[in-house]
Amino acid sequence: MARVRRTFMGTVVELLSYAEEQRKIQEEEQRKLQAEEEKKKSRGSVEFQVVSFTNKIRRLTSHLELHKKDYLSQRGLRKILGKRQRLLAYLSKKNRVRYKELIGRLDIRERKTR
């Protein structure tokens, strides 16, 4: 019986830490979105789209850490990663300074070049 309790309590603690992590991610996302909205009123800008995709990617990644077999979320994550990659490639071709500034601010790796 004690074994079940430990497993149950471990699950409860895991779910609470997951909920806390999700809350922190949402707060960070809100803070970044507000800062981005103040800077750029245009939601169609490349920077805004990359920031919103990055927030979605971080949220999905933390979700997939708990739900490892959620294959539909994995597919969605791969699609969003591809969209962000294409936007970053476009931005690096058009304006290298804005690209460097954006990846530094979001703390993401620079895309691989061939």
C-alpha positions as CSV (number, residue, x, y, z in Angstrom):
1,M,0.0,0.0,0.0
2,A,2.8,2.4,0.8
3,R,4.3,1.8,-2.6
4,V,1.1,3.0,-4.3
5,R,1.1,6.1,-2.1
6,R,4.7,6.9,-3.1
7,T,3.8,6.5,-6.7
8,F,0.6,8.5,-6.3
9,M,2.4,11.3,-4.4
10,G,5.2,11.3,-7.0
11,T,2.6,11.7,-9.7
12,V,1.0,14.6,-7.7
13,V,4.3,16.3,-7.2
14,E,5.1,15.8,-10.9
15,L,1.8,17.3,-11.9
16,L,2.2,20.2,-9.5
17,S,5.7,21.0,-10.8
18,Y,4.4,20.7,-14.4
19,A,1.6,23.2,-13.5
20,E,4.1,25.6,-11.9
21,E,6.3,25.3,-15.0
22,Q,3.4,26.0,-17.3
23,R,2.4,29.1,-15.2
24,K,5.9,30.4,-15.4
25,I,6.0,29.9,-19.2
26,Q,2.7,31.7,-19.6
27,E,3.9,34.6,-17.4
28,E,7.1,34.9,-19.4
29,E,5.2,34.6,-22.7
30,Q,2.8,37.4,-21.5
31,R,5.7,39.6,-20.5
32,K,7.5,39.1,-23.8
33,L,4.4,39.6,-25.9
34,Q,3.6,42.9,-24.1
35,A,7.1,44.1,-24.6
36,E,7.0,43.1,-28.2
37,E,3.6,44.8,-28.7
38,E,4.9,48.0,-27.3
39,K,7.9,47.9,-29.7
40,K,6.0,46.7,-32.7
41,K,2.3,47.5,-33.2
42,S,2.3,45.3,-36.3
43,R,1.5,41.7,-35.6
44,G,2.6,40.7,-39.1
45,S,6.2,41.6,-38.5
46,V,8.7,38.8,-38.8
47,E,10.0,39.4,-35.2
48,F,6.6,39.2,-33.7
49,Q,5.8,35.9,-35.5
50,V,9.2,34.4,-34.5
51,V,8.5,35.4,-30.9
52,S,5.1,33.8,-30.9
53,F,6.3,30.7,-32.6
54,T,9.1,30.4,-30.0
55,N,6.6,30.7,-27.1
56,K,4.5,28.0,-28.7
57,I,7.6,25.8,-29.1
58,R,8.6,26.2,-25.5
59,R,5.0,25.4,-24.3
60,L,4.8,22.3,-26.5
61,T,8.2,21.1,-25.5
62,S,7.3,21.3,-21.8
63,H,4.0,19.5,-22.6
64,L,5.8,16.7,-24.4
65,E,8.2,16.2,-21.5
66,L,5.2,14.9,-19.5
67,H,3.2,13.4,-22.4
68,K,5.9,11.5,-24.4
69,K,3.5,9.6,-26.6
70,D,1.4,12.6,-27.8
71,Y,2.3,12.2,-31.4
72,L,-0.1,14.9,-32.7
73,S,1.6,17.5,-30.5
74,Q,4.9,16.2,-31.8
75,R,3.7,16.8,-35.4
76,G,2.5,20.3,-34.5
77,L,5.8,21.1,-32.9
78,R,7.7,20.0,-36.0
79,K,5.4,22.2,-38.2
80,I,6.0,25.2,-36.0
81,L,9.7,24.6,-35.9
82,G,9.7,24.5,-39.7
83,K,7.7,27.8,-39.9
84,R,10.1,29.5,-37.5
85,Q,13.1,28.2,-39.4
86,R,11.8,29.6,-42.7
87,L,11.0,33.0,-41.1
88,L,14.5,33.1,-39.5
89,A,16.1,32.2,-42.9
90,Y,14.1,35.0,-44.5
91,L,15.1,37.5,-41.8
92,S,18.8,36.5,-42.0
93,K,18.8,37.2,-45.8
94,K,17.0,40.5,-45.6
95,N,18.5,42.0,-42.4
96,R,21.4,40.3,-40.7
97,V,21.5,42.8,-37.8
98,R,17.8,42.3,-36.9
99,Y,18.3,38.6,-37.1
100,K,21.3,38.6,-34.8
101,E,19.5,40.8,-32.3
102,L,16.4,38.6,-32.4
103,I,18.2,35.3,-31.8
104,G,20.2,36.9,-29.0
105,R,17.0,38.2,-27.3
106,L,15.2,34.9,-27.6
107,D,18.2,32.8,-26.7
108,I,18.0,30.4,-29.6
109,R,20.7,29.0,-31.8
110,E,21.7,30.4,-35.1
111,R,20.5,28.4,-38.1
112,K,22.9,26.1,-39.7
113,T,24.4,27.2,-43.1
114,R,25.5,24.8,-45.8
